[in-house]
């Protein structure tokens, strides 16, 4: 969940919540994950994923496969 001050990440299984303030994000490294190719042609086009580097040397992978609101999260971080 994106808030005004940061991101609240809730683990699906345990329902544990962790708050990550925007101020702790040092940088974002985005790259494209290539699509899959089969014998009959391209199966998927691929997707973008981003790695947030936090000030405590932790990294958080954010991708559309993990977060339904991937684009909202990335936009909120870049606008802060």
N, C-alpha and C positions, 0 to 999 in steps of 0.2 A: 504494500500500500504506500502510495506517495503522499506525504504530508508537506506542509509549508517549509518545515525545517529539515526533512530527511526522508529516509525510506524505512518502513517497518517491514522486516522480512519475517514471515511466519512459516515454520517448517510444517509440511503437510501432515506427516505422521504423528509427531509429538505435540504439534500445535504450540511449540515454543516460539516466542516472539523476540526479535533482536532489532533494536533501533540503530540505524546508521545515519548520523547527521551528515548533511551535505558538506559541512566544513571539514569532515575527516577524509573526504575524497581528494586525493592528490592529483590523480590523472585517470583518464579513460583510454584504454587501448581497444580499438574496434578493428575487427577483421571479418572477412567473408569466409564462411565455411562452404567449400564447393559442393555442388549437387552430386547425386549418385548417378552413375551410368550403368545401364544394363545392356544385354545383347540386343534388345529391341529399341534402344535409344535412352534418352534421358529420363530418369525416374523422378528426380526432383531438381529444382533450380538452385538449391542451396539457400543459405540464410546468413544474416549478420549476427555476430555475437560480440559482446563487449566484456572486458575485464576491468573492474574498478580496482585501482590501487589505492589502498587506504593508508593513513598515516602511521598505523601500528604494524606496517609491513604485511598486513593481510591482503588477500586478493579475493574478489567476489566476482564470479562468472555470472553474467546476465545475458540470457539468450531467449529467443521466442519460445524455445522448447521448455524452458524452466518457468518463465514469467509470462503470464497472459498479457500483461500490460507493459511489455518490453519497451515499446516506443514511448509511452508516457513516462517511464522511468528515465530513459536516456534524455528525453527532452527536458524533463525537470532538472536533472543534474547539470546539463549544459547551460540552462538558463539561470543557474544560481551562481 
